[in-house]
């Protein structure tokens, strides 16, 4: 059981009083001005109160002793006067302390929080398949059902130009504390990937989190003009990075990171070979928004961003800056019988041809109907709209289908001096698994007159 207090902040300017010796001495967090008093007592019998008082700066032991005589000690009120009890039931894998942290992030006062918002707050974590809240005047009971969070996710993607198959092992609730581990890879006709990442939350019992990522990708890139290949390049990329993040609000976070990156190029017949290089970089990334999880869409808005600034390169080229941005908005339509998902994308790099820092785009929302990594861009802007409608619901999940439209403008890094506009449209059908909160199977059928023409993409499981 988690006991949550709903306690007032008290501002007092007091005269001298006596503190009975039977009470434990409060801990003072103060230097000047308005020190904060954290009262320390027995949790089973007493409530904790953070009382803010007025006082002069403390400069000596005698002045500190005088301070204690001026404090009106309100810490020792009976706990039942203030406490709001929260009972957690049904959590087989998730620790109570992590559930409490999720609630703390959403609400300052659980007693006043609406039942539906408490349920939504916990469902947004994506580690529960069901949450039911029973509120009373003196407390509430939260009954939850854990998702199965240790998931082997097959990775199969088949399109006109690209085939990939692999497996990722994903744990989104490691040790029942919301830590995340991903390990796996894929192989295909043009690419091989090995990937591992670990996200550790609440470092040293603080809100801070650490992300560690390592990656090795060997891929053959084809630059397309419409359906024609203009250029080929084989590149092996390696990456090791560490990010330190601070969450705030319900679904927002800011991260500062450091990483080392390396690119090794292979010989390509008729196209030669680029020179190898590596670089170190600092990153600023995160997300800002107010959204709620739904099985097949996100309700609300969300801004994701990532800025990478190189700090050192092994060649003699200028340092590069890269910017990735994504703005999403989702809402229900027709009284919840359908939904609208709008996503805007922005990509930019300051790299020149000599710096080789291309943005590889294609075969993803916003860039459908473009061959995988078929555009090597210096700048790209795109808008994607999708209207998913549930057509079949079963215990295992929900099948949705609906039209999509992608439009955008691309500025190539090489060979094409003028911006290129494109559009794609079609039908996307996906089966979302309830227990893992991921699309199990996806089929996209569409038309992009500026690149692939008619296209079909079949996917199984998740992808990076």
N, C-alpha and C positions, 0 to 999 in steps of 0.2 A: 504493500500500500504506500502511496505517495501522499504526504501531507503538505498541502500548499497553503501559505498564509496570505491573507489579504489585509495588509497593515498600512496605516497612515504614516506619512512623514510629518514629524512634529517640529515646529520651529519655536524655540523658547529663548527668552532672555530672563535669566533666573538670578535669584539671590542665593546666599549661602544656605546649604542644607546639610544634613548629616546622612551618610550612607551606612546602613547597618553592616557590621562586619560579616554577617552570615551570607551576604550576597557576594557572588564572584565579581571581581573587578572587571569592568568593561574594557574592551580593547579600543584604543583611540587611533584614528587615522587622521592626523591633523598636523599642521605646521602653523598656519595663520588663518585668520578669517573665520570660516564656518566649518569647524571640524565635524567629522561624521563619527558617531558612536555606534559600534556594532556590539550588541549585547550578547553575552555568551552564557548559556544556561542549559538546563536539562531539557532536551527536545520532547521528552515524554510528558513533562509537566508544565513547561513554560513555552511561551512564544517568543520568537526573535523579532525585535523591532529595530529598525534603523532610524534613530532619532538625530536630527540635525540641530545643533545648538549654537548660540552665539558665545564667542570667547575671544580674549586677546591672545596674541601669539604666546606659545609656551617656550620659555628660555631657560628654565631651571627646574630642578626636582621639586623645590618648594612651590614654584608656580604650578607645577603639574598636580601636586597634592592639593593645592587650593582649587584647582579645576575640578577635581573629583567632588569636592564639597559643594560645588555649584551646579552639579548635574541633578536634575530631577529624573530619577531612574524609573522609566516606564517599561523597562524590559520584562519585568517579572509579572505580567498579567497572565492569568490562566490561559493555557493554549486554546481551550474550547471557546474562549470569547472571540478569537480571531480566526482560528484554523478552518480551512475548507478542505475536507478530506476527498481525495481522489483514489478510488480503488481501480486497479488495472487487472483485468481477467482475460484469459485465453491466449496470452503471449507465450508461446512455447519456446521461441528462439530469441526474441527481442528483449533486451534488458529494460527493467523499469526506469533506470536512470536515463537511458537514451530517450524513452518515451517522454519523460519529464522535460528533457532538453528541447524536444520538438514542440511541446506545449509552451514552454517558456519563450521560444522564439516567436510564437504566434500571438501570445496573450500576456498582458500584464495582470489581468484579474480574471481567473477562470470562472469565478462566481457569476460575473456579469456577461460572460461570453455565451452567445447563442449555441444551442446544441448542434445545429447544422454546421456552424463554422468550426466547431471543435472536430467534428467528423471529417470535414474537408481538410483541415490542417493536417491530420494524421494520414489521410489518404494521399495527400500531396507528396509524402515521403516515398511512395511507390513500393514500400516494403510490406504493406498490408493489403489483403484482398477484400477485407470487410471491417468496418468500424461501426459500432453501435454505442451511443451515449445515452445513459439514463440519469437525468439531473434531478436533484432534490434540493431543498433549501439549505441543508447542512453539508452537502457534498454531492458527488456523482460517481457512477460506475461506468467505466469504459471497457467494453468487451470488444476484443479485436481478434482477427484471424491473420496469422503471418502468411505472407507469400512464401513460396519456395524460392529462396534467393540464390542458392548455389546451382547455377544453370549452365549446362553444356549447350552452347548455341552453335548450330551448324551455320556455315557461311557458304551459300551457293548463289552466284549471280551469272546469268547467261543473257548476253545481248548480241547484237549484230557483229560487233568487233571484239568483244571481251568475254572471257569465261574465267571464273574464279571459284575455287572450292577450298574450304578449310574449316577450322573449328576453334571456337573461343570458349574458355571457361571463365564465367563471370560470377562473382560473389558480391552482392550489393549490401549485405548486412553482416559482414565478418565480425565474429565474436558477439553478435547481437547489439553492436554499438554503431551501426551505420557505416563502418569502414567498407571501402570498395576495392576489390582486386579484379584485374582483367589480365588474362594471359592466353596467348594463342597465335594463330597466323593463318595464312592461306597461300595457295599456289595457283597458277593459271598459265594461260598461253602467253601472257605478257608481263606477269608480275609475281613476285614472291615476297611475303611479309612475315616478320616475326615481331611480336608486340607484347609488352608487359607494362602494367601500371598499378600503382598502389596509392589509394587516398586514405589518409589517416585523419580522423576527425577528433576535435576536442583535445588537442595536444596539451599535455600537462594540465588537464582538466580546465582548459580555457576554450573560448570559441574558435581559436585558431585551428587551421587544418593544413596538412602538408600533402602535396601531390608529387609523386616520383614516377617518371615515365622513361622507358627505353624502347627504341624502335630500330629495326633494320629492314629497309625496303629496297628491293632490286627490281627495276621496272623499265620496260621499253616504251618510250613515249613517241606517239605519232602526232604530228601537227597537221591538221586538216584545213582545207579550204572547201567548204561544202562537203562533198563525198570523196574528194581527192586528197591524197597524202602529199604534203609539201616538204616535210622534213622528218627525220627520225633521230632519236637519241636514246642511248642506254645509260641509265644513271642508277648508282647504288647510293642510297642515303642512310646515314646513321644519325641517331639523336639520343642524347641523354639530358634530361631536364628536371629541375626541381622548382615547384611553385609553393609559395606560402600564401594561404588565403584567409580572409576574414569575412564570414557571412554576416548579413544584416537584413532586418525585415524578414518576411516570410520566405522569399525566394530570390534574394539578391546576394551577391558576393563580389569581392574584389580580390585579385591575386597579383602578386609580384613574383617573377620567376627568373631563373638563370638557366642557361643551357649551352651545350656544345653540339655543333652540327658538322657533318662531313659529307661531301659529295665526291664520288669516284665515277668517272665516265668510261664507258666501253667503246670499242671500235665498231662503227656501223658502216657497212658497205655502201659506197657512193656518197656518204655523208660525213665521213671522217670521225674525229674524236675531239671532244672538248677537254680542256685542262682541268685537273683535279683541284679542289680547294676545300678548306674547312673554315669555320668561323665560330666565335662565341657571341652570345646575345643576351640581352635582358628583355623581359616581356612584362607587359601590363595587360591583364585580361580580367574578364568577369562577366557578370550578368546583372541586369537591373530590371525589375518588373513586378507585376502583380498578376499571377496566374494560378490556376487550379488544375490539377490533373484530372483528365477524363481518359477513359481507356483508349479511345481512338483519336483524341485531339487535346490540345491544351486550351483551356478557357481563360481569356485575359490577354495581357500583352507582356512581351519579354524582349529585352535588348541584350544581345550578346556581342562582345567585342574582344579583340586581341590585337595588340600592337607589339611588333618585334623590332628591336633596334640592335643591329650588329655593333659590337664593341671592338672586335678584332677579326681580321681575315689573314689567311696565310699567303694569299696572293697580294698584288699591289693595287687592287681595285678599291674604289671608294666604298665606304660602309653603306649598307642598304637598310631601308626602313620598309616594313610590310604592315599593312592594316587589313584586318578582316572584321566585317560588321554584319550583323543579322538582326533584323527587327521583325518580330512575329506578333500577330494578333489572331485570336480565335474566339468564336462565339457560337452559341447554339442558335438554330433556326427552326421555324415552324413548330414551336412549343417542344423543342427537344428532339424532334424526329429527324433532324439533319444538323449539319454544322458548317461553318465557314472557317477556313484556315488561310490566312494571308501572310506571306513571308517575303520580306525584301532583303536582298543580298548586296553587299558592296565589298569588292576586293581591290587592293592597290599595292603596288610595289614601286619603289624608286629605282629599281635595278635597270641597268642598260643591258644591251646584248652582251657586252663583255663581262658583266657581272653574273650572268646566267641565272638570275633569281626569278625565273618565270613563275607565273601562277597557272597551274594546270587545272583545267575545268572540263566538265562534261559528265553526262550520264548520272545526274543527281537532280533533286528538286530545284527548280530555277534554271536548270541547264539540261533538261530532258531532250532527247533526240540529237544531242551532240555526242560523238563517240567519246568513250572514256579517256579523259585527259587529252582530248583532241584539240583544245584551244590553249595556246600558250600566251597568256594575256599579261599586259602591264596594268590594265585597269578593267574592271567589269562591274556592271550594275544589272540587277535582275529582279523581277517580281514574279512570284508564284502564287496562284490561287487554286484551292482545292475544296470541293464540297462533298465531304464523306456522308453517306447515308447508310445507317444499319439496315441490312436486308435479311439477316439471319442471326439469332441469338441462341446460344446453347450454354450449357454449364461451363464448357471449356473456354468460351470466348465469344467474340462478335465478328461477323463478316460485314465489311462495309465496302461500298463502291460509290463512285461519283466522278464527275468531270474535273479535269485539271487544265490550267492554262499557264504557260511560262512565256514571258517576254523579257528581252534584255538588250543591252548594247555592250559590245566588246571592243577594247583597244588592244590589238595584237602587239606583242613585244618584238616580233620579227616578221619580215616579209610582206606584211600588209599595212601600209601607212595610214589608211583611213579606218575609222570605226565601223564595225559591222553590227547591224541590227538583226535580230532573229526572233522567232516565235515558235511555240510548240503547243499542241493541244491533244487531248485524248481522254482515256478512261483509266482510272487506277482502282484496283480491287485488292483488299488486304484482309487477312484474318488475324485479329489481335487476340493473343492468349491472355486470359484473365489472370492466371496464376503467376505469370512472369512479366506482365505489362509490356510485351513486345509483339510486333507483328511476326507471326509465324511464317506466313506465305504472302508474297506480293506479286501481282501481275500488272504491268503497265503496257497499254496499247495506245499508240499515238502517231502523230505526224508532225514532222519538222521540215518544212519546205526548204529551209536554208542550209540544212546539213544532211541528216540521214534519210530524209523522206519518211516513209513508213518505218516504224520501229516497234519492237517487242522486247520487253525485259521481264525476266522471271527471276525472283529472288526467294531464298529460303533462309530464315533466321535473320540475325542482325548483321550489321557491317560497320566498319569504322569510317 
